[in-house]
Amino acid sequence: MKSLLSIFILLLLVVGQVHAGVLSSIGESALKASSADIKQPTLVLAPNIRMNIGGNQVVNVVGEDLCPKDLYDHLTGLPAQSGCVVLNKQKVTVHYMLSGKPVVERWEIKQDGVKTSLIRPDNSFVYQDK
């Protein structure tokens, strides 16, 4: 009787270990699948955003992309506004006025983890004005 009880307990332990391994494997697979489906947000600069393009030069920047629709647009049925800079590509075209003259530039977008940098053609960095 003792040996039968020992065998039963051993069997429960083995089956429990197998189930734990299977459940762990299922959990890992589910985590990988769910994190693969999570989309990172797309960064967007609004039209006329004030950007520091170097030194003390602050300009209002306008892009060539349609802005994402917000709740107001959806409720009213209005079309999306244009002039945004959508940072979902390697380079973006921006427009601004400098010393009373229109300027068009292609800025490079560099992403390093959660950090996104904008780089002008002269390799200087662009920052949002405070």
ZILINCOR-V309679 format. One record per pair of residues at least 12 apart in sequence whose C-alpha atoms are under 7 Angstrom apart, sorted by the first residue. I is the first residue (numbers start at 1). J is the second residue. D is the distance in whole Angstrom. If there is no record, write none. Layout:
I | J | D
I | J | D
//
This chain:
42 | 87 | 7
42 | 88 | 6
43 | 86 | 6
43 | 87 | 5
44 | 84 | 7
44 | 85 | 6
44 | 86 | 4
44 | 87 | 6
45 | 84 | 6
45 | 85 | 5
45 | 86 | 6
46 | 84 | 5
46 | 85 | 7
47 | 61 | 7
47 | 62 | 5
47 | 63 | 7
47 | 83 | 5
47 | 84 | 5
48 | 60 | 5
48 | 61 | 5
48 | 62 | 5
49 | 61 | 5
50 | 128 | 6
50 | 129 | 5
51 | 126 | 7
51 | 127 | 6
51 | 128 | 4
51 | 129 | 5
52 | 126 | 6
52 | 127 | 5
52 | 128 | 6
52 | 129 | 5
53 | 125 | 7
53 | 126 | 5
53 | 127 | 7
54 | 124 | 7
54 | 126 | 7
58 | 129 | 7
59 | 96 | 6
59 | 97 | 7
60 | 96 | 6
61 | 94 | 6
61 | 95 | 6
61 | 96 | 5
62 | 83 | 5
62 | 84 | 6
62 | 85 | 7
62 | 94 | 6
62 | 95 | 5
62 | 96 | 6
63 | 83 | 5
63 | 84 | 5
63 | 85 | 5
63 | 93 | 6
63 | 94 | 5
63 | 95 | 6
64 | 82 | 7
64 | 83 | 5
64 | 84 | 6
64 | 85 | 7
64 | 93 | 7
64 | 94 | 7
65 | 82 | 6
65 | 83 | 6
65 | 84 | 5
65 | 85 | 6
65 | 86 | 6
66 | 80 | 6
66 | 81 | 6
66 | 82 | 4
66 | 83 | 6
66 | 84 | 6
67 | 80 | 6
67 | 81 | 5
67 | 82 | 6
67 | 83 | 7
67 | 84 | 5
68 | 80 | 6
90 | 108 | 6
90 | 109 | 5
91 | 106 | 6
91 | 107 | 5
91 | 108 | 4
91 | 109 | 6
92 | 106 | 5
92 | 107 | 5
92 | 108 | 7
93 | 105 | 6
93 | 106 | 4
93 | 107 | 6
94 | 106 | 6
106 | 120 | 7
106 | 121 | 7
107 | 119 | 5
107 | 120 | 5
107 | 121 | 6
108 | 120 | 7
//
